[in-house]
Amino acid sequence: MGEIVGYARVSTAGQSLDVQQDKLKQFGCTRVFAEKRSGRQAEGRAELQACLQFLRDGDVLVITRLDRMARSVLDLAKIADQLKNKGVALKVLDQALDTSTSEGKLMFSLLGAFAEFECDIRAERQNDGIVKAKEKGVVFGRKRALTIEQCQRIRTLREEENFSMPQIAERFNVGVATVYRALKASPSPN
């Protein structure tokens, strides 16, 4: 069996890590990573990242509650996936969750399904918002480099006044590729 490693976290500097650290040491953790940071995203917590890097195949990561490690199901699922890939079991003391058991694996599978569901719902809401914004006339993407009138003027300069592509690009302060797109987009004057 590998090492028993603990992770403890509180959100603000005014809170104490003592209760969590005591529980982890009583459980038998030989090393405890602890920090006072917001739990919104795993990437912003240096001690959690150090802990995840430290863990090896056969180790057990122990936390007191799930919300000490992650604040969203999606974040928790990402961390759980990392642990699974490393061959590390997760034990949550206050919530009696242990991924080294069949029940614990089932629970984590369910959490993963919920995370995927949450992600899908978020994407649907985002798409709905984009559709609504487009209906209101919001234009997405980069601002056009040239107006319709400028595109027509470019066509005139090219076809009637025989300007070269670099000359046109310099005159309108755009790249040559933009001039080609403008010629392609603007209708030919009849």
LUMSEFI-24313 format. One record per atom (N, C-alpha, C): residue in one letter; x, y, z negated. Coordinates in steps of 0.05 Angstrom, whole numbers, plus 5000, padded with zeros to 4 digits. Atoms other than C-alpha are relative to their C-alpha. Layout:
// LUMSEFI-24313
AXYZ/...
//
This chain:
// LUMSEFI-24313
M501749765000/M500050005000/M501850255000/G498549764998/G502350705016/G499650184976/E500149805021/E502551334974/E497250114997/I502549875005/I496551654941/I500550304998/V499549724997/V496552384961/V497550164995/G502449845006/G491852924935/G500150275014/Y500249734989/Y489353574965/Y497950154984/A501849835015/A486154134924/A500050275012/R500349734989/R483454804946/R497850154986/V502149815009/V479755394918/V500150235019/S500349794980/S477255984959/S501450264994/T498849745007/T479956574921/T502249984979/A497749995019/A486056764880/A499049994971/G501049995028/G481656864818/G499049734990/Q500950275009/Q479456134817/Q502349834992/S497950185010/S483255584783/S500049735014/L499650274988/L485954944814/L500249784979/D499550195022/D486754614746/D498249764999/V502050225002/V480354194745/V500649795023/Q499550184977/Q481753904815/Q502649864996/Q497450125003/Q489053784801/Q500049794978/D500250205021/D487453424736/D498749755009/K501550234990/K482452964770/K501849845019/L498350144980/L487452804826/L502349864986/K497850135015/K493052654777/K499049764984/Q501250225015/Q488452224734/Q499449765019/F500550224981/F486651824797/F502549865008/G497550134994/G493951684808/G501550125024/C498649874978/C496152184861/C502950064992/T497249965006/T503752194864/T500950275010/R499449734989/R503752844904/R497450145005/V502449844996/V498553404906/V500750255015/F499849754985/F498153944958/F497750184991/A502149825010/A494354554932/A500350285011/E499849734990/E492555234957/E497550164993/K502249815005/K488155844946/K499550145026/R500649904973/R485255975015/R497149955007/S502750054990/S478456035049/S500049745015/G500150274987/G476155365076/G498750015028/R501449984975/R473155625141/R501249835022/Q498850164979/Q478255315188/Q502649874989/A497750155009/A483554785176/A502650135009/E497549894988/E488655145221/E501250224982/G499049775016/G489255735173/G501049924972/R499250095026/R491055305112/R502649845002/A497350124997/A498455165109/A500449754983/E499750245017/E498154665051/E498549765011/L501550224988/L492754255085/L501649895024/Q498550084977/Q496954245149/Q502549844991/A497650145010/A503154045109/A499249724989/C501050265011/C499053495074/C499549815023/L500750174978/L496453225140/L502549905015/Q497550094988/Q503553205168/Q501549814983/F498650175020/F506252875105/F498949715001/L501350265002/L501352295107/L501049805020/R499150224983/R503551625136/R498149774999/D501750244998/D500250975156/D500049854973/G500350145026/G497550625094/G499650184976/D500549825022/D497051255052/D497050054995/V502849935007/V490651485017/V500050294993/L500449725006/L488552215017/L497750024981/V502149975020/V484452394956/V499350294996/I501049735006/I480153014947/I497849974980/T502250025020/T475053184894/T497350025013/R502649974985/R469453414942/R500650055029/L499649964972/L468653435017/L500550305007/D499749724993/D467954195018/D502750124992/R497349915007/R474954254988/R501849985025/M498350054976/M477753995054/M498950145025/A501249884976/A472854275105/A497350134994/R502549865004/R467054765108/R497949935021/S502050084980/S463754505172/S500449715006/V499950294993/V462053805194/V502049965023/L498150024977/L465953935259/L502950004990/D497249995010/D472254125221/D500649744985/L499650255015/L471353525175/L500549765019/A499850224981/A470553065235/A502850015014/K497349984989/K477053335266/K502149894981/I498150095020/I480853215202/I499849704996/A500450295003/A477752525194/A501249845023/D498950134976/D479852345265/D503049994998/Q497150005004/Q487052555249/Q500849794981/L499450205021/L486952125187/L499849725011/K500450274988/K484151525225/K502249935019/N497850054981/N489351595280/N502749944986/K497550055015/K494851595227/K499949754983/G500450245018/G491950995190/G499850074971/V500249905028/V490451405128/V497049994991/A502750025012/A484351265084/A499450264985/L500949775015/L480351835053/L498249924977/K501750065023/K477451804983/K499150274989/V501249755011/V472652344957/V498949924972/L500650085027/L472152284881/L497150064991/D502649915011/D465852684864/D497749905017/Q502150084982/Q461952414923/Q500149705007/A499750294997/A464151684919/A500149915029/L499650074971/L466351654992/L502849895003/D497450134996/D471951185012/D500149885027/T500050104973/T473751065085/T501549745003/S498850274999/S477550435067/S497949784998/T502250205002/T470750095057/T498250035024/S501949994977/S465449925109/S498050224997/E501949785004/E460550405077/E501250275005/G498649754996/G465550965078/G500450065030/K499649974972/K467150845151/K497350075014/L502749944989/L459650845167/L499350294995/M500749725007/M458751505131/M501650195017/F498449834984/F464451815169/F499149995030/S501150024973/S461651555235/S497550175003/L502449835000/L455051895217/L500850295000/L499149725000/L458752535201/L501050095027/G499049954973/G462152495269/G497750055019/A502449974983/A455352415303/A498750274995/F501249745007/F452653015265/F501750235011/A498249794989/A458753425286/A499650045030/E500549994971/E457653255359/E497350135005/F502749884998/F450253435351/F500250304995/E499749725006/E452154095319/E501350155023/C498549874978/C456954255376/C498250035024/D501949984977/D451654095429/D497950224996/I502049805005/I446554535395/I501250285003/R498649744997/R451655105391/R500350075029/A499649954971/A453055035466/A497450085013/E502749934989/E445555045482/E499350294992/R500649725009/R444655685440/R501750205016/Q498349824985/Q450555995475/Q499050045029/N501149984973/N447755825544/N497450165001/D502549845001/D440956105524/D500650294997/G499249725003/G444356745502/G501150125026/I498949904974/I448056805568/I497850055020/V502249974982/V441656705608/V498450264993/K501449755009/K438057245566/K501650255007/A498449764994/A443857725574/A500050065030/K500149954971/K443857625650/K497450115008/E502749904994/E436357745651/E499950304994/K500049725009/K437758415616/K502050165017/G498249854983/G442958595669/G502950004991/V497250015009/V449358435631/V501649855020/V498350124980/V454858275679/V502449884985/F497750135013/F460057765655/F502450005019/G497650024985/G467157715677/G501450275002/R498349774997/R472358215698/R498550215017/K501249784984/K470258895725/K501150005028/R499250004972/R470458945801/R502250225004/A497949814994/A476759285827/A499250225019/L500849824979/L473159615885/L496950025001/T502949974997/T466159905895/T499349915028/I501050084973/I461859705955/I500950215021/E499149784981/E463460385987/E503049975007/Q497150034995/Q470960265978/Q500549765019/C499750234983/C470259576010/C499350075029/Q500749924973/Q466759886070/Q502150185012/R497849824991/R472160426075/R502449845008/I497750184994/I477459876074/I499649875028/R500650124974/R474059536133/R500450205023/T499749794980/T473860196171/T503050055005/L497149954997/L481260326157/L501449785015/R498750234987/R483159636180/R499249975029/E500950054972/E478859566242/E500250245018/E500149774982/E478460276268/E502550165000/E497649835002/E484760606243/E502649844999/N497750184998/N489359996246/N502050034977/F498350005024/F492060076174/F500949714995/S499150275008/S496359486152/S498849934972/M501050085026/M494259076092/M501550134977/P498549875022/P499959336048/P499350304998/Q500749725001/Q498160056068/Q497350044986/I502749975012/I490859956048/I500349944970/A499650085028/A492959605983/A501250234984/E498749775013/E497460195965/E498150234997/R501849775001/R492160705982/R497849974979/F502150055019/F486960375937/F501149904973/N498650095024/N492060175884/N499149724990/V500850285005/V490259435888/V502049825014/G498350204986/G493758795910/G499049945027/V500750074973/V493758545981/V497749795000/A502150215002/A489457945959/A497250134996/T502549865005/T484158435935/T498950135026/V500849884975/V484158776003/V498849785018/Y501150224984/Y483058096037/Y497249934990/R502750065011/R477157955990/R498050225007/A501849774993/A474258646004/A499149985029/L500750034972/L474558526079/L498049765004/K501850244998/K471257846070/K497250074990/A502549955013/A465758136026/A498450225014/S501549784989/S463958776063/S499149935029/P501150064973/P459458726125/P501450175021/S498749854978/S462358946191/S498050215010/P501849794991/P459559626213/P499349965029/N500850044972/N455459586277/N499550275013/
//
